[in-house]
C-alpha cells in the first residue's frame, strides 16, 4: 500500500545553494494532513482521510431544478495500492440532501470512483479530481451532506453546506449558484470550491445563475468586490500576551465594518426558459480578504436594486504560489518565529534579491554545523510551513495562525482532542506537565455565509517559555524537533 505525501512534487529553481537544497528534498517530506470542511468533520494529524472541497447552490439540469454540486479533491490525498497496470486508488462519494423543515431525506446519490496511474510519482501529484453532480429538488431550505470515503483506508471526510432553492412562484427573480473558476494553462476554466486562491492565479471568473418566474425576463446583475480589513500578523510566541478586549482585530479576524469597494461591474441580459447566466471576469487581486456581493437590478435598468435579492461569497487571496512558499521573500517571512530582532531586521531590510538570498543562507548556517544539517532543517521547516497553510488557513495564511505556529515549531502532536469549541494538542515533555498541552479556543467566525472560517487562538501561558526557547535553539542548530 502506498500513502503519497500531501506535498507538491515539483520545485521551482533558485540560484541560492541552501534554497536549492531545500527545494531538492521538499517534495519528499510530509508528516500529516487535516481534512474536512467548514461545518463538516475534521481529522487532524491522521493519515488516510481524503481532502474534500465542495461548491453547491441552486441550478438546473435540462428542464429540472435542484442542487448543482461540484466536488474537488487532490489525487494525492487518496491511498494507492500497487496494481499490475501501476497504482490504483478507489473512493466512494455519497451525497444526501436533507429537508431542514421536515428533516426528511429529499435526495441521495452514491458513486464509486477509481483512479489508475502508471507510476508512484503520479500518486503524489496534487492534481485535482473534479466531479459534478445534480440532485433534483423542490423549492425549500436544505442541508447538503457530502462524504468522500477512501476505498483502502476506509476513512471518510465529510463536508456540509446549507442550500436554499428559491420558489419562483413567490420570487419573480432570484440569484442561483455563484461559481468561481480559474483559468488553466490550456485555456479551460477550473472550478474553485475553496475560498483561497494565490495572488498569481490567472483569469478568475465568477458565473452567476439568474432565475425568473416568467420564461423571458430582462435582468441586470451588479457585482461589487469589497476588500475588508483583516488581521494579517504572524502569531506571537505562546507565552506572549495578546491585546486586551475581544474587539481587537486579532480576535475579530476580519473587521466587516471596514470594507472598501475596489471594483464594480453590471451585466444585463434576458432569461430564456426561466434561466440565464451572467459572467464576470475579476481583476488581478493583491493579497487580502475580499467579499463578492451580487445584487439584482430592476427590470434590466441596473439603477434600483431589488430588496433582499442579493448573494455573497468570500474570497481570500494569499501570496503567489500559495500554499507553498516559492520566492526568497516568502521563505523569509516564516523565519519570524526563529529569528532574533536583530536577525529579523537584517533579513527584512535586504535591498536586492541577491542580498536576500545571502542573508537567508547566513541565517541558517549561523547555528548549524554544516550545510547538510542546515538543508535538512530547511527542508523540514518549510515542509511544515506548507502543511500549516493547507491545514490552518483562515482569514490569513495557515503559517501565521496560532495553530500553524505551534505545528511548525513543535511538529504534529502525539495526540489531540476537540471538545465543543476548544481543541487541545498534547506533546510528550519528559514529565513537564505544565508545557505539554496547547489549548486553542474558537473566539469568532471570521466569515459568514455558506462556509464560515473559524478564528482559533491559543490560550497563552508563561509556562511554555522554557520549552519553547529550547525548541528554537534546536532549530537554529539544525536539530529538527
N, C-alpha and C positions, 0 to 999 in steps of 0.2 A: 504494500500500500504506500502511496506517495502523498505526503502532505506538503503542497507547494507553499513557498513563502508568500506573504501578503505584500511584498515589496516589488517595485518595478525591477525588471531585469536589465534594461538598457541604461546607459550612463552618458552624461554629457562630458565632452573633453575639456580639459583645462591645462594650462602650462605649469601650474604650481605643482611641485613634486608631491607634497603631502596631500593636497586636494586630489590629485590624480590617484594616489594610493587609496584614499577614501572611496573614490568612485569605483576603483577596481573591485573592491570587496563588498560594496554596498548592496548589490543585488543578491548576495549570498547569505544575508543575515535576516533574522526575523524572530521575534520572541512570542508574540501573542496578537490576538485580534479582538476587537469588540464589534459585535454585530447587532442588528435590530434597527429600529427607527423610533422617532419620537412617537409617543403614545403606543409604543409596542413593547416587545420583550427584549431585554439586553442580556448579553452573555459575556461579561468582561473576563479577559485573560484565559479563555478556554478555546482550544483549537477544535475544528470540526464544524463550527457553526458558519453557514454561508452568509455573506454580506447581502443586504437586501435594501433596495430603494424603490419606491413606487410613486407614481403620479396618477391621480384619479380625479374624475369630475363628470358632470352630466354631458351627454353627447348622443350620437345616434349611429347606427349601422344599417345601411339600406333604408328601410322605412320604419325601423323600430327605434324607440328611445330607451335610454338606460344609462349605465355607468361605463365609461371608457377608462380602461386601466392600462398603464404602461409599467412594466416591471423590469428592472435592470439589476444585474449582479455581475461582479467580476469573475471571470473564469477561474482565477487563482484562488478564490475563496472556497472552492469545492475540493473534495478529497478524490484523488485519482488512484486507480489501480492499474497495474500492468495488464496489457491486452496484446494478443498476437499482432494486432494492427498498430500498436503504440500504447497509448494510455487512455483509459475510459473513466468518465465520471457520470453518475446518474443523479437525478433530482426529481422531486415531485412538487408541483405548485398546486396549492389548494386555496380557493377563493370563496369566501362566504359574504353574502350581502344580507345584513340583518336589519329588519324594520325597527327603528328606535321607538316608535309609538306603541307597537304591539309586541315587540320582542320576537317576532316570528322570523324564520329563515325565508327570505324573499327569493334568493337565487344562490346557486352554488355551482362551481366548476372545479374539476380536478384534471391536471395534465401532467404526464410524465415526460421527462426530457433526458436526452443522452448527448454527451459531448465526447467526441473521439479526436485525439490529437496524435501526431506522429512522433513527438519527442518529449523527453522530460522537461526541457527548457520551455516548451509550449505550455505546459501545465502551470508555469509560473507567471505567465503573462497576465496582466490585469485588463485584458481586452474585455469589453463589456458584452454580456449576453443580454439581448433585448427580447422581451416577449410582450405582445399586445393581446388584450382580452376584452371582451364586451359582455356585459350582463344586462339583459333587458329587464326593465323595472318600471313601475308606475310612479307618478309624482309622489314625493314624500321625503322624509329625513331618514338616512340610513347610516349604519356602521359597517364599513368595509374592512374585513379582516383577511389579510393575505399572509400565507405561510409558505416558506421555501424549505424543504426537507432534503438534506444530503442523503443520497442512497447508500453510502458506505458508513458514514459516522452515525447515521440515523438521528442526527440532531437537526433542529429546525430553528429558523429565525422568523419572527412574526412582525408585521407592520400593520398598523390600524389607522384608518382615516375616516372622518365624518364627511359624508357626501349628501347634498341636498339636490333633489331633482325638482325643478320648478313645475308648477301646474299652469300650463298655458291657457287654461280656461279662466284663471283668475289674474294671471300676469300677462299682459299683452305682449311685452318684450322682456327678455331676461338674458343674462350672461351665463354661458355654459363653461366648458373647460378652458382653463388658461394653460397652454402648453409651451414650455420653454425648450428651445432647441439650440444646438451649437453646430456651426459648420465644421465639416471634416476636410481632410486633405483632398479627397476625391470629389468634393462639392456637395455631398449629401448633408442633410440636417439630422443630427443625432439628438434624441430626446435627453433632457437634463432633468431627471426627477429630483436630484439633490438641490439644496438651496445654496450650495457652494460652487463657485467657479473660479478659475485662475484669471488674473488680470490680462494675460496674454492670449486668452481664448479668442477665436475668430467668429465673427458674424453671429452674435447672439440674436435670436429672433423669438418673439412672443406671438403665438397664434391664439386668437380669442374666438370661441364659438358663440354665435349670437342666435337666439331662438325667438320666434314670434308666433303668436296665436293665429294670425292671418297667414295664408300661404305666401303672399308677397307684401313685404313691408319695408319702407325706407328706414334705415337705421344708421346712426353715427355712433362711433365708439371713440372716446377720448382717453388716451393713456398718459398718465403723469408718473414720471420717475423721480422719486424723492430720495435724498441722501440723509440719513439720520446720524446724529452724534452718538458714538458708541465708545465703550472702553476698549482701547487697543494696547494697553500697557502689558508688559510681561509680569508674571506673578512675582510677588515679593517672597523672600525666604519664609519658611514655615514658623519661624519664631518672631517675625516682624508683626507690628500692629497695623491693622487696616484703618481707614478713615472711620470716624465715629458717625453713626447715623445711616439708616437704610436708604436715604435719599441720595447718597453719594453714587457717582457713576459706576464705581466698581461693583456696587450691589445691584444697580438697575440693569447693567449690561448695555442697554440701549435706552437713550432718552427720546421717547416718542414725541415729546412736546417740542423738540427742537429738530425739525427736518427742513431741508432746503430743496426746492423744486429745481432739478437740474435739466429736465427735458420734458417737453410736452408734444404730443402728436395726435391728430384726429384722423380717423379713417371713416369714409362714408360708403354705403352700398345698399343693396336690396336683398332681402331673403328670397330664396327660391325653394318652394315646398317647405316652408316654415324655418329654413336654416340658411346661414351663411357664415363665412369665416373672415375675420379681419386679421391682417398680419402686420406686425410692427418690427422693424429692424432697429435694434437698440444701438446706441452709440458705444464707442470704446470706453470702458469704465476703468477708473483708477480704484485702488484698494479702498474698501469701505463697506458699510452696511446700508443697503438700499431697500426701498419698498416700492413695488409697482402697483399702481392703482388704475383700474379700468372702470369708467363710468359711461352710461348711455346718454346720448344727446336726445333732443326732442324732434321727432319727425324728420330726421336727417339734417336738421339745421345746425346742430352742434352748439347752439347758444345756451339753451336751457337744459340742465341735466336732470334726469328723472330721479326723484327722491327714492332712495333705497335700492336702486338698480346699479350697484357697483360691486366689484370684487377686487381683491388684492392678493399679492404674492410677495414674499420677502426674498431678497437676493443678497448673498454675501460674496464679495469679490476679494480674493486673497492674492498673495504675491504670485508673480509669474512662475509657472511650473508647479504650483501647489498640487498635491501636498508635499512634494519633495523639494527641499532646498537645492537650488542649482547654481546660482551665481555666488560669487565670493561674498557679496553683501548679505545675501540670505544665509550663508554659512556663519557669518559673524554674529548675526542677531541673537541666536540662541546661546551664545557664549556669555550673555549677561548673567547666567546662573553660576558660571565658573570664574569669571574674571574679577580681579580687584578693581577698585575705582580707577586707579592709575592705568591699569591694563585696558580697561574698557574705554577710557578716554583716548588711549593710543590707537585702539582698533577702530573707533568710530571717526577719528579725525584724519585718517589717511586720505590724501588728496587724489591719488590715482589708483587704478586697478592693480598696477604692479606693486605699489606700496601696500595696498590692502593685502595682497597675497603674501608679501614678505612678512608683514606683521602677524598675519594669521599663522604662518608657519613657525615664526619665532615663539608665538604664544604656546603652541602645542609642544614644541621642543624644549621649552624652558624648564619643564619638570621631568619629562620622560627621559630615560637613559639613552634612547636611540630612536632612529626613525621608524624602525619596525614596531616598537611599542607604541609610538605616537600614532602610527597608522591604524593599529588595532583599536586604540581608544577613539580615534576619529570615526572609524567605521561603525563602532557600536553606538557612539553618541548620536550621530546623525541618522542611524537606523531607528533609534528611539524617537528622535525628533519627527521623522516621517510617520511612525506609528502613532505618536501622540496627535499629529494632525489628522490622521484618519479616524481616530477613536474619540477625540475630545473636542473637536472644533465646534464652536457655537457662534457667538457674535464676534469672536476673534479666533485666530489660528489656534489649534489644539496645543501647540507647544507653549503658548503664552498663558494658558489656563492653569489653575492650581493643580488639577489632576495631571495635566501634561508635565508640569514642572517636577512633581513627585515621581512620575513614571520615568522621565528622562534620567534623573539623578539616581533613583533607587532601583529602577527596573520594575518588572511586574511583581505584584505582591505574592506572597506564598499562599494567601487565601484572601477572600473578600466577602462581604455580605451587604445586603441592602435592606433596610427597614424603613418603610414609609418614604420620606424624602431624604433620609440620611444614608450615606454609603461609607463603609469602613474598610480600609485596606490594612492587612496585617503583614508584618515583616519579622523574621526571627532576629533578635538583637542580643543574644547571649545573656538573657536574663534581665536586660534593662527594660522593664515593662513600660516605663513612662514614655518611651520613644518608639515602641514597636507597632503602634497603630496610628493611622492617619484617618481622621473622621471628616467627611465632607457633607455639606448641607446645601440643599437646593434653596437659594434665597429669593429667586424670582424667575419668571419666564421671560427671557429676553425678547421673544417673538410671540405674537398671537397667530390666529389663522388656523390652517389645517394641521400644521406640524410645529408646535411651539418648541423653541430651543431653550433648554434649561441653563440658568446661570448658577453654577455649583462652586462653592467656595470652601476652602479648608478652614477648619477650626484651629487657629494657630495657638502655639504654646511655646514658652521658653524651654520646655523640656526637650524639644527637638534640636536645640542648638549644638550640643556636643557631637551627637551622631552625624548631624548634617555637615558640620565642618570636617569631620573625619572622611565623609564620602567625597567632599570636594577635594580634599587632599589626595585621595586615591585617584580621582580623575586627572588631577594636574600632574600626577606622577606616572600616568599611563597605565594605572591599575584599574580595570573596569570592575565596578561594584556588581 
